Amino acid sequence: MFVDNITIKVIAGKGGDGCTSFRREKCVPMGGPDGGNGGRGSNIIFKVDKGLKTLIDLSYQKMVKGKKGENGKGSNKNGANAEDIIIKVPQGTTIIDNDTNLVLVDLVADNQEFIVAKGGRGGRGNKAFVTKSESAPKFSEYGEPGEEKVLHCELKVLADVGLIGLPSVGKSTILACVSAANPKIASYHFTTLTPNLGVVKIYDKSFVMADLPGLIEGASEGAGLGKDFLRHAMRTKILAHVIDMGAEENRDPLNDYQIIRQEIEKYNEKLAQKEEIIIASKMDLPNAKENLQKFQKMYPEKKIYPISAVTNEGLDNLIKSLMELVENTEEQNLYDEKDFDSYVVYKFQNTKPYTITNDNGVWVLKGEEIEKLFKMTKFTEEEAVLRFARKLRGMGVEDELEKAGAKRGDEVQILDYIFEFKE
């Protein structure tokens, strides 16, 4: 089963908790703090496996969750990092953040890997909080939560040449004739339901050809299997447009070509700008030569290669020309720099890292840094609570609450917890 489009939730591992501990040994009355740090939680990593051709294995998983790092221990023992979770995907897989619709990574190289969700750092033990003014801190941290993301994974097959055209124009037959691929061939529409790849060899050189399922009018808007398979043409260097010059089934070759060109232009501007050749197929049929002459008259600037898969006419010339085109055509970047998450500079990056709103008399604090600090604070330890309050004050939260109209004694909410606003 060919699966090329899935959505999955990933949750990286939480960091291990820091330890609050003091050295207690005979004859060492002032041993001091010796609580170790927690280990890092596991990262979620996507890695290319050249042997995979589909996302079907990943489609069975609704969620991938990382492991927690090991907790710190006394005697200055730090917890071990959790083992990373590696998810294998085929070459040509694009990972998109479902919330921002930005590309995290485009995985095209063999064994290429990328951390899609980072594991949380380990919480610090009380030994890590020792300062000149505080020689015996009685608090430590919980581990940092791991990143959570909903990811959209799209597979776009890697090929040098993409065979495109209406159903039953001979694309699969051409692929079978020029490569060792064995696509399903039959005399009905939509015989090909998944992209087929074949390696075309010419002496010591070779290129990859893809037979893409037949397109129909309205494909760019999802008619037939259009949107699902137009994406696979995106990675090709050359679009080889197969036209049935024999005009079987009362076809008009000129109209056939115009239909597919319109759909390509509607779907994606970059796809429409790719190098294109015309393969005039089924030249052994009556009227084929006459139709070819009409086509050449209408499109004199096009590179047209007449062939017959039945008689092998023109196939050698076709693959030699394609080999030359592949070698001389530069690969286009599939995505612009601005499409990547790593490039985006948020417009409001200098604004405060939190928001304050009033919900029925309760002041609600929201913000990634505040929520992370909250989750890592051990509220069972008095000094940890005091540190949490100092951190909020340092971020200007207290002043902003007062500016917003908060009074001492009002309720303040962070996540699902409510506190009293005190001095």
Buried (B, 14 or more C-beta within 10 A) or exposed (E): EBBBBBEBBBBBBBBBBBBBBBBEEEEEEEEEBBBBBBBBBBBBBBBBBEEBBBBEBBBEEEEBBBBBBBBBBBEBBBBBBBEBBEBBBBBBBBBBBBEEEBBBBBBBEEEBBBBBBBBBBBBBBBBBBEEEEEEEBBBBBBBBBBBEBEBBBBBBBBBBBBBBBBBBBBBBBBBBBBBEBEBEBEEEEEBBEBBBBBBBBBEEEBBBBBBBBBBBBBBBEEEBBBBBBBBBBBBBBBBBBBBBBBBBEEBEBBEBBEBBBBBBEBBBEEBBEBBBBBBBBBBBBEEBEEBBEEBBEEEEEEEBBBBBBEEEBBBEEBBEBBBEBBEEBEEBEBBEEEBBBEEEEEEEEEEEEBEBEEEEEEBBBEBEEBBEBBBBBBEEBEBBBEBBBEBBEEBEBBEBBEEEEBEEEBBBBBEEEEBEBEE
